[in-house]
């Protein structure tokens, strides 16, 4: 027996077993018997109307007339012919009652489906559709609306309908945010943002960027919060290697884990807080300067911009002297974008090189590179490489 014949027989057997299970399940369901009773009543009522009304002047003269009468009574809820015999009236009454039951059941089912879809969407249980290059904001904590405001102000290219929230926050908190006019159109997925199924409902495969904040939607310890952040970044990278991920950490000891997980940007919140406190203690006004530099929009403070392609391979001095825009150029940001994926590609290319010495040199060079590495006021002869951006300060 050939393999194709064997596969065909297995397919037939599986189909037969599936049909048998479906048939048994249908026979056990009360809905099946109710449906059969309705069909029988409709058939007998149609026959009764035909047999009795053809003997009167009601206008029903053929089988087609009686079938038409049945359809009108069932689906329109009125009589196209005036039945005159007692048997015909009884059959017509049965058809009318069955029609009311059927129409109300169908409309109720359709309404229930729509309501169920809306409720799932409101509760974040529905799967998103037709999302592309969207922004995932994972986690929740008090003051979440301010984080959303800063995200939208700092990213003019992002509108609320491009943001997907993924968290396990109390439903009333999410409803309050979604009802805000400035956040109208924002999407919400309820669930654990470190879970693969939840991320797939948010269509992470087509997402462009993700921000993971320290999640305080439940009574987690700091250790649990950072552990979930690391797990989420690992899951995202495995599902979508091309996504750009920024993640917040409470404890710096997890920074190495995020680097190994190929997180593009790591925010050490406590370190920033300690630095601000320390600089404020000097009495020199550093904290005011830092808050102004960070800014709350995309036009003021520290601005990161692309460098025109004609300056790739040119010196920092050449680029600086060509600038005509307002603002001060203070440095360069190296290895931007999805740097970790490019580093993997570079390692593969280095290993293909037949020259062993070059392999070692390339591996050392690639491994020592850092993602989003800032260089402030580089020397004038510093050569600008690919995937480098400019750092400006604008007021």
C-alpha positions as CSV (number, residue, x, y, z in Angstrom):
1,X,0.0,0.0,0.0
2,X,1.4,3.4,-1.0
3,X,1.9,6.2,1.5
4,X,-0.7,8.4,-0.4
5,X,-3.4,5.7,-0.1
6,X,-2.6,5.2,3.6
7,X,-3.0,8.9,4.2
8,X,-6.3,9.0,2.3
9,X,-7.6,6.1,4.4
10,X,-6.6,7.8,7.7
11,X,-8.2,11.0,6.5
12,X,-11.5,9.2,5.8
13,X,-11.4,7.4,9.1
14,X,-10.8,10.7,11.0
15,X,-13.6,12.4,9.1
16,X,-16.0,9.6,9.8
17,X,-15.1,9.7,13.6
18,X,-15.5,13.4,13.6
19,X,-18.9,13.2,11.9
20,X,-20.0,10.5,14.3
21,X,-19.0,12.6,17.4
22,X,-20.8,15.6,16.0
23,X,-24.0,13.6,15.2
24,X,-24.0,12.0,18.7
25,X,-23.5,15.4,20.3
26,X,-26.4,16.8,18.2
27,X,-28.7,14.0,19.1
28,X,-28.1,14.6,22.8
29,X,-28.8,18.3,22.6
30,X,-32.4,19.4,23.5
31,X,-32.1,22.2,20.8
32,X,-32.1,19.5,18.1
33,X,-35.5,18.1,19.2
34,X,-37.0,21.6,19.6
35,X,-35.9,22.4,16.0
36,X,-37.4,19.1,14.8
37,X,-40.7,19.8,16.5
38,X,-40.8,23.3,14.9
39,X,-40.1,21.9,11.5
40,X,-42.9,19.2,11.9
41,X,-45.4,21.9,13.1
42,X,-44.6,24.1,10.2
43,X,-45.0,21.3,7.7
44,X,-48.3,20.1,9.2
45,X,-49.7,23.7,9.5
46,X,-48.8,24.3,5.8
47,X,-50.6,21.1,4.7
48,X,-53.6,22.0,6.9
49,X,-53.9,25.4,5.4
50,X,-53.6,24.0,1.9
51,X,-56.1,21.2,2.4
52,X,-58.7,23.4,4.1
53,X,-58.4,26.7,2.2
54,X,-58.5,25.3,-1.3
55,X,-62.1,24.5,-0.5
56,X,-62.9,28.2,0.3
57,X,-62.6,31.5,-1.6
58,X,-59.6,32.7,0.5
59,X,-57.4,32.8,-2.6
60,X,-55.1,29.9,-1.7
61,X,-55.5,27.7,-4.8
62,X,-52.1,25.8,-5.1
63,X,-49.3,24.4,-3.0
64,X,-47.2,27.4,-3.9
65,X,-49.8,29.7,-2.4
66,X,-49.8,27.8,0.9
67,X,-46.0,27.7,1.0
68,X,-45.9,31.5,0.3
69,X,-48.5,32.0,3.0
70,X,-46.3,30.0,5.4
71,X,-43.2,32.1,4.6
72,X,-45.1,35.4,5.1
73,X,-46.7,34.3,8.4
74,X,-43.4,33.0,9.8
75,X,-41.0,35.8,8.7
76,X,-43.2,38.9,8.2
77,X,-45.8,38.2,11.0
78,X,-48.9,38.8,9.0
79,X,-51.3,36.9,6.6
80,X,-51.1,37.4,2.9
81,X,-54.4,35.6,2.5
82,X,-57.4,35.8,4.7
83,X,-58.0,32.2,5.9
84,X,-61.7,31.3,6.5
85,X,-61.9,27.7,7.6
86,X,-61.4,26.7,11.3
87,X,-58.6,24.3,10.4
88,X,-56.8,26.9,8.2
89,X,-57.1,29.5,11.1
90,X,-55.7,27.0,13.6
91,X,-52.7,26.3,11.2
92,X,-52.2,30.0,10.5
93,X,-52.2,30.8,14.3
94,X,-49.6,28.1,14.9
95,X,-47.4,29.5,12.0
96,X,-47.8,33.1,13.4
97,X,-46.7,32.0,17.0
98,X,-43.8,30.0,15.6
99,X,-42.8,33.0,13.5
100,X,-42.8,35.2,16.6
101,X,-40.7,32.7,18.5
102,X,-38.2,32.2,15.6
103,X,-37.7,36.0,14.9
104,X,-37.3,36.8,18.6
105,X,-34.8,34.0,19.0
106,X,-32.8,35.1,15.9
107,X,-32.8,38.8,16.8
108,X,-31.9,37.9,20.4
109,X,-29.0,35.7,19.3
110,X,-27.7,38.5,17.0
111,X,-28.0,41.1,19.7
112,X,-26.3,38.8,22.2
113,X,-23.4,38.3,19.7
114,X,-23.0,42.0,19.3
115,X,-23.2,42.7,23.0
116,X,-20.7,39.9,23.7
117,X,-18.3,41.4,21.2
118,X,-18.6,44.8,22.8
119,X,-18.3,43.5,26.3
120,X,-15.2,41.5,25.4
121,X,-13.6,44.6,23.8
122,X,-14.4,46.7,26.8
123,X,-13.0,44.1,29.2
124,X,-9.9,43.6,27.0
125,X,-10.7,40.0,26.2
126,X,-11.1,40.4,22.4
127,X,-8.2,39.8,19.9
128,X,-7.2,42.9,18.0
129,X,-7.5,43.0,14.3
130,X,-5.7,44.9,11.5
131,X,-3.1,46.5,13.7
132,X,0.3,47.4,12.2
133,X,3.3,49.3,13.6
134,X,1.5,49.9,16.8
135,X,2.9,50.8,20.3
136,X,2.5,48.3,23.2
137,X,2.4,49.8,26.7
138,X,2.7,47.0,29.2
139,X,2.1,47.2,32.9
140,X,0.2,49.6,35.1
141,X,0.7,51.7,38.2
142,X,-1.0,54.7,40.0
143,X,-0.7,57.9,37.8
144,X,-0.9,55.8,34.6
145,X,-2.8,58.5,32.8
146,X,0.2,60.9,33.2
147,X,2.5,58.2,31.7
148,X,0.1,58.1,28.7
149,X,0.1,61.9,28.4
150,X,3.9,62.0,28.3
151,X,4.0,59.1,25.7
152,X,1.6,61.0,23.4
153,X,3.3,64.3,23.9
154,X,6.8,62.9,23.3
155,X,5.8,60.9,20.2
156,X,3.9,63.1,17.8
157,X,3.8,60.2,15.3
158,X,1.7,58.1,17.8
159,X,-2.0,58.6,18.0
160,X,-4.2,57.0,20.7
161,X,-5.6,54.4,18.3
162,X,-2.0,53.2,17.7
163,X,-1.5,52.4,21.4
164,X,-2.3,49.0,23.0
165,X,-2.5,48.7,26.8
166,X,-1.6,45.3,28.2
167,X,-2.1,44.9,31.9
168,X,-4.2,43.4,34.7
169,X,-5.3,46.6,36.2
170,X,-8.8,47.0,37.9
171,X,-11.4,47.4,35.2
172,X,-12.8,50.6,36.5
173,X,-9.3,52.2,36.2
174,X,-9.1,51.2,32.5
175,X,-12.6,52.3,31.8
176,X,-11.9,55.7,33.3
177,X,-8.8,56.1,31.0
178,X,-10.6,54.9,27.9
179,X,-13.5,57.4,28.5
180,X,-11.1,60.3,28.6
181,X,-11.6,62.3,25.3
182,X,-7.8,62.7,24.9
183,X,-7.4,58.9,25.0
184,X,-10.3,58.1,22.8
185,X,-9.6,55.2,20.4
186,X,-7.0,53.5,22.6
187,X,-7.0,49.7,22.7
188,X,-6.9,47.5,25.7
189,X,-5.9,43.8,26.2
190,X,-6.5,42.3,29.7
191,X,-4.0,39.7,30.9
192,X,-0.4,39.0,31.8
193,X,1.9,40.9,29.5
194,X,4.5,38.2,30.0
195,X,2.2,35.6,28.6
196,X,2.6,34.5,25.0
197,X,-1.2,34.2,24.3
198,X,-1.9,37.6,25.7
199,X,0.9,39.2,23.6
200,X,-0.5,37.4,20.5
201,X,-4.0,38.9,21.2
202,X,-2.2,42.3,21.1
203,X,-0.8,41.4,17.7
204,X,2.8,41.7,18.8
205,X,4.0,40.2,15.5
206,X,3.2,43.5,13.7
207,X,4.0,45.9,16.6
208,X,6.9,48.4,16.2
209,X,7.7,49.4,19.7
210,X,7.0,48.3,23.3
211,X,7.4,50.0,26.7
212,X,7.4,47.8,29.8
213,X,6.9,49.8,33.0
214,X,7.2,48.4,36.5
215,X,3.8,46.7,37.0
216,X,2.0,47.5,40.3
217,X,-1.5,46.3,39.2
218,X,-1.3,43.7,42.0
219,X,0.6,43.3,45.3
220,X,3.9,42.3,43.8
221,X,7.2,42.6,45.5
222,X,10.0,44.5,43.8
223,X,11.7,41.2,43.0
224,X,8.5,39.9,41.3
225,X,8.0,43.1,39.4
226,X,11.5,43.1,37.9
227,X,11.3,39.3,37.2
228,X,8.1,39.7,35.3
229,X,9.7,42.6,33.3
230,X,12.6,40.4,32.3
231,X,10.3,37.5,31.4
232,X,8.1,39.8,29.3
233,X,11.1,41.1,27.3
234,X,12.3,37.6,26.7
235,X,8.9,36.5,25.4
236,X,8.6,39.6,23.2
237,X,12.0,39.1,21.7
238,X,11.2,35.4,20.9
239,X,7.9,36.3,19.3
240,X,9.1,39.4,17.4
241,X,12.9,39.8,17.1
242,X,12.5,43.1,15.2
243,X,10.5,44.9,17.9
244,X,12.2,47.8,19.8
245,X,11.8,47.4,23.5
246,X,12.3,49.8,26.4
247,X,11.9,48.4,29.9
248,X,11.8,49.9,33.4
249,X,13.7,48.3,36.3
250,X,13.5,48.9,40.0
251,X,16.7,47.1,41.0
252,X,19.9,47.5,38.9
253,X,20.9,43.9,39.5
254,X,18.5,42.8,36.8
255,X,20.1,45.1,34.2
256,X,22.4,42.3,33.1
257,X,19.4,40.0,32.5
258,X,17.7,42.6,30.3
259,X,20.9,43.1,28.3
260,X,21.1,39.3,27.8
261,X,17.4,39.4,26.7
262,X,18.4,42.0,24.1
263,X,16.4,44.9,25.6
264,X,17.1,48.0,23.5
265,X,16.6,50.6,26.3
266,X,16.8,50.1,30.1
267,X,15.3,52.6,32.5
268,X,16.7,52.4,36.1
269,X,14.0,54.4,37.9
270,X,15.6,54.3,41.4
271,X,19.0,55.3,40.1
272,X,17.4,58.4,38.4
273,X,15.6,59.3,41.6
274,X,18.8,58.9,43.7
275,X,20.8,61.0,41.1
276,X,18.2,63.8,41.2
277,X,18.2,63.8,45.0
278,X,22.0,63.9,45.1
279,X,22.2,66.8,42.5
280,X,19.5,68.7,44.3
281,X,21.5,68.5,47.6
282,X,24.4,70.5,46.0
283,X,22.2,73.6,45.9
284,X,23.2,74.4,42.3
285,X,19.8,73.9,40.6
286,X,20.7,70.7,38.8
287,X,17.3,69.2,39.2
288,X,15.6,72.1,37.5
289,X,18.0,71.9,34.6
290,X,17.4,68.2,34.2
291,X,13.6,68.5,34.3
292,X,13.8,71.2,31.6
293,X,16.1,69.1,29.5
294,X,13.8,66.0,29.7
295,X,10.8,68.2,28.7
296,X,7.2,67.0,28.2
297,X,6.9,67.3,24.4
298,X,8.8,66.5,21.2
299,X,9.9,70.0,20.4
300,X,11.9,71.2,23.5
301,X,14.6,69.8,25.7
302,X,16.8,67.0,24.5
303,X,15.9,66.0,20.9
304,X,17.2,62.9,19.0
305,X,17.1,63.3,15.2
306,X,18.2,61.3,12.2
307,X,21.5,62.3,10.5
308,X,21.1,62.7,6.7
309,X,22.6,59.8,4.7
310,X,25.2,62.1,3.0
311,X,27.0,62.6,6.3
312,X,27.5,58.9,7.0
313,X,31.3,58.3,6.8
314,X,31.9,62.1,7.3
315,X,33.4,63.7,10.4
316,X,31.5,65.2,13.3
317,X,32.9,68.6,12.5
318,X,31.6,68.4,8.9
319,X,28.1,67.6,10.1
320,X,28.1,70.2,12.8
321,X,29.2,73.1,10.5
322,X,26.4,72.2,8.0
323,X,23.6,72.6,10.6
324,X,21.2,75.5,10.1
325,X,18.3,74.5,12.4
326,X,17.9,76.2,15.8
327,X,19.3,74.4,18.7
328,X,22.7,73.1,20.0
329,X,24.3,69.9,18.8
330,X,25.7,68.2,21.9
331,X,26.7,64.8,20.7
332,X,25.8,61.5,18.9
333,X,23.8,58.5,19.8
334,X,25.4,55.3,18.4
335,X,23.9,51.9,17.4
336,X,20.3,53.0,17.4
337,X,17.2,51.1,16.3
338,X,17.0,47.3,16.5
339,X,20.7,47.0,17.3
340,X,20.6,43.6,18.9
341,X,19.1,42.0,15.8
342,X,21.8,43.7,13.6
343,X,24.5,42.4,16.0
344,X,23.2,38.8,15.6
345,X,23.4,39.3,11.8
346,X,27.0,40.7,12.1
347,X,28.1,37.8,14.2
348,X,26.8,35.3,11.6
349,X,28.6,37.2,8.9
350,X,31.8,37.3,10.9
351,X,31.7,33.5,11.4
352,X,31.4,33.0,7.6
353,X,34.7,34.8,7.1
354,X,37.5,32.2,6.1
355,X,40.2,34.4,7.8
356,X,40.4,33.2,11.4
357,X,42.1,36.4,12.6
358,X,39.4,38.6,11.0
359,X,36.7,36.4,12.6
360,X,38.2,37.0,16.1
361,X,38.6,40.7,15.4
362,X,35.0,41.1,14.1
363,X,33.6,39.1,17.0
364,X,35.4,41.2,19.5
365,X,34.3,44.4,17.8
366,X,30.7,43.4,17.5
367,X,30.4,42.1,21.1
368,X,31.8,45.3,22.6
369,X,29.3,47.5,20.9
370,X,26.4,48.9,23.1
371,X,22.9,49.7,22.0
372,X,21.9,53.4,22.0
373,X,25.3,54.5,23.3
374,X,25.6,58.4,23.7
375,X,28.8,60.2,23.0
376,X,28.7,63.9,24.2
377,X,30.9,66.4,22.4
378,X,32.9,63.9,20.4
379,X,36.2,65.1,18.8
380,X,35.9,67.0,15.5
381,X,37.5,64.1,13.5
382,X,35.1,61.5,14.9
383,X,33.7,59.5,11.9
384,X,29.9,59.1,11.8
385,X,28.9,55.5,11.2
386,X,25.6,54.0,10.1
387,X,22.7,53.9,12.6
388,X,23.9,57.0,14.4
389,X,21.6,59.8,15.4
390,X,22.3,63.4,16.5
391,X,21.6,64.8,20.0
392,X,20.3,68.4,20.2
393,X,19.1,70.7,22.9
394,X,16.3,73.0,21.9
395,X,14.4,75.6,23.8
